[in-house]
Amino acid sequence: MQLRFYFSDMIDDDNIDGQPETTKSRQISSRELLFISILSATAYLILAFLIYRYLLEEPLNIAFKHGYTVSTQLIIGMLSGSAAAGIIGVIINHTSVSEVLHDFYIVDMVSKLKLSRFDRIQLSAFAGVGEELLFRGAIQPLLGIWVTSFIFIGIHGYFKFRSAGHMLFGLTMFALSMLLGYLFEYSGLIAAMTAHAVYDVIMLRIVQIGK
C-alpha cells in the first residue's frame, strides 16, 4: 500500500510529447523505495499510537501482549504466509483472475517495477509490520475483524465488480485479510506481521516473474 499514493506519477507519466509511455516513465531506485517504506511505517506507527492513546486509552505495547511466544508466532506466521501465497498464486495464475489482474492498481504498478531481492524484502517487512500494527493491532480491537478487513481491502483497491474475475480476486484478498485478523486474534500480532511479510515477499516475486 505504501507505493500506491506516492510514486504513481513516476511510473505512469502523462504522455505529454506523444511518446510511448514506456520511454517516459522511470524506475524508482532502491533508496527511494526504502524511503517510502520508512515513511509509511512511521505514519502507521503514529496512527496506531494515537488510536491507542485516545480511543483505546491503553499503551501501544498492549497490542503485543497476547498470543503465543515470539518463536511460535514466527513459525505460525511463516507457515501461514507461505500457504496463503501458494494458494493465491494458483488462483491468480489458473483462474479468470489472471485475465483481470492488471486492472488492480497495486498489481499493475508492482509489475512495472524492477525490484531487487533487497527491495522485495524491505517492502514486505515494512508493510507487514506497519500495516498489521495499524489495522490488526489498533483498528481491529475497535471495529472487529470483518469491518477492519473491509477497510483494509477497500484502501488497497481490491473491490471491483466488473467481472467474475474481479470479484474472485477481491474475495480472495478479503479472505487473506480475515486470515491475518484471526492470526492476530488467536496467535498474536507478530504472527500476523510475519504472515503478511512472508506473503508479500513471495507474491512480489510471483508478480515480477509473471509480468
Summary of the structure (lengths in Angstrom):
residues: 211
radius of gyration: 17.5
end to end distance: 19.3
largest distance: 57.8
contacts: 690
relative contact order: 0.18
helix: 78%
strand: 0%
